[in-house]
Amino acid sequence: MAYGGFIVDCTLSACVYNKIEVEMKKYLEYIWLALVLLTIFAFLLGFLKYINTALVSLLLISTFIKGELIVDYFMGLKEVQLKYRLIPLVWLLVVISLIAVAYYLPVTKA
């Protein structure tokens, strides 16, 4: 080096940050893959028209899991206070519950 300093690839904090960033990207890729697989599962259930009560329950549960993964990892709310995480999760739970109630209510014909 021209000024007599040491040749270092990067500073310690930059090296640690890069390692964490690579590991986090890998982890997010697995989360993304899980989201894709759950979405394909939901699509196939609808496409094959093989829907019964148990599969609708499984579909609603998988939808909640997908929502929770999105809220925690892609919205970045995993490390915040619980009250901020609960806002979108409670909203999602209410919506999915209303869909379940609408599906499971018997339809009476007049």
C-alpha positions in Angstrom: 0.0 0.0 0.0 1.3 3.5 -0.8 1.0 4.9 2.7 2.4 2.0 4.6 -1.0 0.6 5.8 -2.0 -3.0 5.9 -3.8 -4.6 3.0 -7.2 -5.9 4.3 -10.0 -7.1 2.1 -12.6 -5.3 4.2 -13.0 -3.9 7.6 -14.2 -6.2 10.3 -17.7 -4.8 10.5 -18.1 -4.9 6.7 -17.0 -8.6 6.6 -19.4 -9.5 9.4 -22.2 -7.6 7.7 -21.5 -9.3 4.4 -21.6 -12.8 6.0 -24.8 -12.0 7.8 -26.3 -10.6 4.6 -25.4 -13.8 2.7 -26.9 -16.0 5.4 -30.1 -13.9 5.6 -30.5 -14.0 1.8 -30.2 -17.8 1.9 -32.8 -18.0 4.7 -35.2 -15.7 2.9 -34.9 -17.8 -0.2 -36.1 -20.8 1.8 -39.0 -18.7 3.2 -39.8 -17.7 -0.4 -39.7 -21.3 -1.6 -42.1 -22.3 1.2 -44.5 -19.5 0.1 -44.3 -20.7 -3.5 -45.0 -24.3 -2.5 -48.0 -23.3 -0.4 -49.3 -21.2 -3.2 -48.9 -24.1 -5.7 -50.8 -26.3 -3.2 -53.6 -23.8 -3.0 -53.7 -23.5 -6.8 -53.8 -27.2 -7.4 -56.7 -27.6 -4.9 -58.7 -25.0 -6.8 -57.7 -26.2 -10.3 -58.5 -29.9 -9.6 -61.8 -28.9 -7.9 -61.2 -31.5 -5.2 -62.5 -29.4 -2.3 -64.0 -30.8 0.8 -64.4 -29.5 4.3 -61.0 -30.8 5.6 -59.1 -29.4 2.6 -60.7 -26.0 3.0 -59.6 -26.0 6.6 -56.1 -27.0 5.5 -56.2 -24.3 2.8 -57.2 -21.6 5.3 -54.4 -22.7 7.7 -51.8 -22.6 4.9 -53.0 -19.1 3.9 -52.6 -18.0 7.5 -49.1 -19.5 7.6 -48.2 -17.7 4.4 -49.5 -14.4 5.8 -47.5 -14.9 9.0 -44.3 -15.6 7.0 -44.8 -12.5 4.9 -45.5 -10.3 8.0 -42.5 -11.7 9.9 -39.8 -11.8 7.2 -40.8 -9.8 4.1 -42.4 -6.9 6.0 -39.6 -7.1 8.6 -41.8 -7.3 11.6 -40.1 -10.3 13.2 -37.9 -8.2 15.5 -40.3 -5.5 16.5 -42.6 -5.3 19.5 -45.4 -7.9 19.6 -48.1 -5.2 19.4 -46.9 -4.2 16.0 -46.8 -7.8 14.7 -50.2 -8.5 16.0 -51.9 -5.7 14.0 -51.6 -7.5 10.6 -51.8 -10.9 12.1 -55.1 -10.2 13.8 -56.5 -8.6 10.6 -55.5 -11.7 8.7 -57.0 -14.0 11.3 -60.3 -12.0 11.2 -60.4 -12.2 7.4 -59.7 -15.9 7.3 -62.2 -16.5 10.1 -64.9 -14.7 8.1 -64.1 -16.7 5.0 -64.3 -19.9 7.1 -67.7 -18.9 8.6 -69.0 -18.0 5.2 -67.9 -21.3 3.8 -69.1 -23.5 6.6 -72.5 -21.8 7.1 -75.2 -24.0 5.6 -77.0 -22.4 2.7 -80.8 -22.8 3.0 -83.0 -22.5 0.0 -86.3 -20.8 0.3 
